[in-house]
């Protein structure tokens, strides 16, 4: 399976933000890509930003046409879609920050108490842990939401790709997963 993931939403308070994952069989990819290119070619420039079609700029009719022509009736089999959403709220933000702080504590404790005391050959690991903790500490809440939801999207999409491939008896294509 080929997995494509994209986000929508601004990941700010009181907004619903999400990632969507599209799963396409490798043997069908080029054919479906042609269908997508044909659909995209008929769109006006007003729905593009930096050359990329933006879903929020599409009309309901254009979105329906995309779902019908590209996702469902493309002539090669429906594309499996999975979405992962989060409601940005104070309660969710509190949990997210608590998790971040816990991860930072684990990284710094591991660096200090385990790897720095094991000898010179472990200094590089300790340094990497400390740098990762500082990197994580510097991230905004918006970025933390994106990291969390993207990680979930990747893992669950890969699981769905494997299950779908095995269930539909094209698991021999799993070696081409990307």
PyMOL commands that set and color helices and strands:
alter all, ss='L'
color gray80, all
select helices_A, chain A and resi 29-41+45-47+55-57+60-72+90-115+120-137+141-167+171-176
alter helices_A, ss='H'
color red, helices_A
select strands_A, chain A and resi 2-8+16-24+48-49+52-53+80-87
alter strands_A, ss='S'
color yellow, strands_A
deselect
rebuild
show_as cartoon
